[in-house]
């Protein structure tokens, strides 16, 4: 049948299948070339001895940077979110959508190529042609689904991003299969023959069964269904796709069964590769285990943290990883037969693998209950207590891919809530590169980054304790790097925004910006206590509050119980001008009282360009743990923060965001706007901006 002519000079069906894969192969090849060029750029920048290693040095790379900037502006663009009856819809960026639409157009063109759908005598030919185009899409779907991903390896893309394409290619396959079935039914309907075929023709029965199973797969893969129960989704997904492959194999003609065998081979390859690596990583026989006669190589400790978060720590892990990667963690003694992905919150030099896991429901809730049960309440000896608190865990990974951040001149890291587990290792990895350069261990440059800007948005202040030690260590290491290499730029600025706390009352306190190493000028006016003036060298004002750690409150319980916060009406904050309105809400959602002392934050430069802002608030300070970080009450303005960094950048910059969809969307739109406003690589001298939005799928 595949070599039968459809008439009107139409190519045979095998040729149409080859045309489809020629297009797919071209796209994969183009992505591979771009990946190779990006890797070479990183290699070149880390060996460039000039003062601007992240700036293009040749005509070819200038052209490449210009083309890249244009493509980025188009692919990063996204529509603002829309709210319908309380549910907010977030839209996918234009780049991925364009690829899916292009695939859809190509598939539909091949389905109807040189066929007249208005001619009733061609309906059977359309049925054959669409069937052959439908079945040849199967290998692409399975190529995009595996964790051991060939396309991801070639293109430098993480499997969890490719999984979005996997779902939409599957929906395109469903549409193609529906057209295939529809034209056969349309042809049989002329003779009232549909019911007869479904009852008596085995080939029709198998084809209709395959379509029904594929429909169930597509419907059950919708985001609302997946979120109901991820474990159930994974189980039924595996069962359904096995049934679908069997039905398609029984339905397909012999000459196209190869398109079914290829997916089977890809599934076997993915499973064998994963299980082989997991066996090596988790069995102590392949490693030096600290516990004698232990079968498994990893044991983890579970520690409860504020905010219903569990810190899981694996000492001396048997596998290496890079900042920004994640693993699938399994603990059968606590959560049998379940495996979930968690971002690695530590860096390899720590000698341990740490995860911060928020207790939601199911397995993560069991982790927190176990950690809380054994935290400081055991009556046995310290050795027995430590043994009781540890459990055997298995790891699968690491997975995840991001361009090395050390190659960029300036890096902006933004996180919302638990997103800090992603940006913190990225921050520490760059600072580790600065330390290596300071030691002079090698002649090669270990990092080209000069400036780092960190923004962390939290709800309750108790979340600061998650990474308080790491943040202070970063500050100390940066100071040491400046002492070792005073002639090299090493600037870092960190801010924390509190959006929902039981106090929600801004405090003005001296905050040391790590960029300059000098404290800022702050003026506090309080009618009850008089006026205090503290004069310092910097010309920028910083508005901050000092949090109170390790305390619980009714507000925290409110936020934790509902999975969200009962107070979210805090306005945005402009760090440059400290613009905060007097609409500051308490936990109950009411406006804070206005009979509290007046706090005025000003800069050393007076004038119309930098107005004084009045904030109705009260002030309570309880600790000095984060005196080196600017802390604000409110929500950040990512566009202003990113613009300030880009104006100082002397080479390509990177913006990394991990957090809620709203924050990610705002950062994405800000990068597109600023890239277009500054005319990046279009004759203005403005350098490129690389954006990485980390979410598990889009």
Steps between C-alpha positions, in 0.01 A plus 500: 500500500785742583625496142155538347452826311229730637463652155557857377878445517485458881814339649479156658422483870850396609639810328263721699619338822862567400410863426362541851812358661723710276339809652522364856862399448583846366359666811694265728817562297455877524453475879814286519705758310377777730588286804851442366548872433381588851736247653787642298407852612514389865837336439631813326377742767660308785835521320472861391751721686345832395294720731177414313507123442122476451497744209519374136852529361453417131270587212350150497408507868372858469259380230417194710424723801272723290306205359479348847363824647228522234399137549497540878272804490253307287521168684491643855193715427179394674154638560410638844307254718121509489264432791165333443273438800788502743723269295809653343617377160869532421604484137794316350777712338486558126808289425367160609154584364653582160672161483178316583301702245766438236482126570120512476512681164753253357294202616177638350671585170636147472162352591320677215788540255356490144169355617160653431292462816189619315520197272307214664712248309815638672378457858646152522835631374495772766436232760802300385729804476410644840547156657854474366584854616350428842700187570833654396465756783526232770882493524515879552256477791710238674826681420365802688368299795803321644722630778800353318425726208692492173345826377580665833861381480542643150318828559613563857138511622373342819256210464238680712483780240478249218213334684280799412571433132430131563147581617420731212642269233278230651200730461599560138513123454150473650374761252661313209354168617158663535518629142611155386204336671260777400561464128454122517173552687400767249564260216301218668218734600401532133384139519393495867792265561669637818325278757551192285875567474535557873321174577648269236836633375791411737724771346237765569450376856873523575529844343201634692640351823835671438322833446298458822814423701683798346206724587515380862876571508453854367217583740676356805815696414328837539651709781189502726477120483873452563485719810224295661738211567839485334567143613174377348570695182839332453357151559205533262720675243734202485214253473323699229803555279580127510143425395520766229817354350348152496182623329696701241729204425197278441330764285795612285596330169816291508708749301456778762536295819858630518356830628367304801821306561705822514305640801526163673876511448518856637305401811727201561811715447377765745411245768818294465721810508320643803494175696865427422606842623273481805645160588852639484410813695308331782673167567783530750694216335612750235610760757672537832210495740551657846267234641649153496297223343235751379331407174391851406743788469283790618337580830328833555417711803171689521485836679184713539525869410259793537224513242429124500824434313723196540875511444619163368877452516704223338861494617772398251277430198638264239414716198611844390273781389497860384324801647138510388453126455248272672462132581208265552500403865351175630458397864303176512497483880302826518333527159487156335517469121519874437770714340488878480733763348669742740751775425844449656543799733872446562812505284750213455769669712271465804556126496131440553179506300225710657135547408242738642156343457176680580233280655203509267323165503585135459869416520629848582261521794631167632857631479409798718310291753793264534746787542280670759449177696869432554629855524643548848249282686671162511583379846776265389867571453622742234632212287167316513314822429710568191440146379125530555484825302675358193337297228630321193431698183555435131586768246442509125691769317619768495290663229459855375693732271583870502774695324793545742440830678869563558536605135276808534615849598202566728251258652158580644348228719135532602309251712155478650458287812641151446658616174797604713609134501582545131672840502702448819728230349539719190609793718741292704647339188594840355649613830695172514643594160609834643675318785683270259619800300620668817713201596675510162484123469506513119573748225155449344216725612244312709223759465436807288224632727553841655161583649229295667157627598286275721132555579302263722126551554360331813172503691586453871834622631572162657601371157826695528635227726503254209816652352620746763829317547564477125424869443740607772764264361460654156549847648820391678637330191437807284683721749792257493503503118519879501795491737680242287434680168417865571556601137230264363130589513305277737159649575200333660176646628231300678143598587217318671136607459248403767149490356300347785593508864314539827653845541539620140647818640805640323805583702782731411839376605855525373541252214837423347488463123766250400545685172688786655594358837393831657185559706235730364357820634174457687291770666239398757246749628288403796286766672524313829875459503627791296716487192806286444740555213760251390728617224695254283681503169266331259241700307228233493227449759404160625174421675518187710353310788670251723313173525446284800606141447386173646170635626150388425194717478130481420578651161747220424248238600245668278735501204611143555159347554357626176809453288497874441469820695196682625661836431621584151410865446850644538602756239814488290824664606742704290839463663641813337232733635347280773148554376254327732143615546339507842278204409675238709288207608506296812438126498126549518507709186422835666708811452758551770431775747633842411573631847844343507832689476587645162806361323661708224767350278705740295826512305791736543400668175197721551293626212200421283656191346520315834190586704460416864248222563293477815406161637246454775650227713644393830843357560618198692846353463597174662815362345801578287519185291447667165661841544676460165180456300247766402156392619180660373134470581310467172545353156795571270492666160708259290524738204670770705732253669608339173539835322741624765720193454492516120607865502824398674561183297807495276411170334216251468282470812289217636165522677389190691161476667337220693170542678127545450365538148413865561859591589637301206263670256589845627873434475459358149308803379752731668792339318321530165411863565852598609665313213280685253533834681878481510523368140731220606773432241338736253758776495444647847776304671254333739594139565279190483277359772461125553187397690447171680159437658513192719171322541418131490339527156340817362 
